[in-house]
Amino acid sequence: MLTDKGEAMYRLYVDYKEKSGWWNADGDFTLEDFVGLWIYFESRSSSRETWEAQGKLIASAIAQNLYVGGWNEASGGSLNAVLNFLGSWKDGKSGLGAGPGSESIQMEALYSRLDDAQGFMKELGQAALHPKTLNYDRDKGPSIWGNIKGAEDIDVSPKNFGPARDSVYYKNGSFVIFSIEQYNYWSLTVDMSLTYSAH
């Protein structure tokens, strides 16, 4: 059963499916494509390398939440479960909620720093809904992301990113991806309130 927010995500999915644009230029727009589009905009960055890294980790975090669980119970990859999960997250910086008719969404393919915007979108959606690997310890897999106010107080070098309790899966500026265990560790000393985005 869809929640109210899941229903809103379903209507948004249908809007993107029915409106022509770069996201469905191949004539199809699946649930995987919609999830990939959501991640595409959620992970957007001025650097291609950063954008791709953030996108792939957000896809992993979505898979972790759906199939293993995070703060929520695992709900699986059904249409309702996926849309309810996406609906439970705020559409912070992505702008996807503006709808397929918005100029920023329509013009994305022209201004994208990615060579193949639609291909990257599809790759992200497949990774989120059909993951090749998962961390079956609910507390240790990547499952929480967002732009936090105290990110500068998380002193972890990129070479140490990973599952360790006193690390993070990823950090770039104020954007951080955590496991539950990492979030709980850092929340003792860091302002974890969000600048925007995330759960």
Secondary structure as UniProt FT lines:
FT   HELIX           4..18
FT   HELIX           22..24
FT   TURN            25..26
FT   HELIX           31..42
FT   HELIX           48..67
FT   HELIX           79..88
FT   HELIX           96..98
FT   TURN            100..101
FT   HELIX           103..106
FT   HELIX           108..111
FT   HELIX           117..129
FT   TURN            138..140
FT   STRAND          144..148
FT   TURN            149..150
FT   HELIX           151..153
FT   HELIX           158..160
FT   TURN            165..166
FT   STRAND          170..172
FT   TURN            173..174
FT   STRAND          175..178
FT   HELIX           180..186
FT   TURN            187..189
FT   STRAND          194..196
//
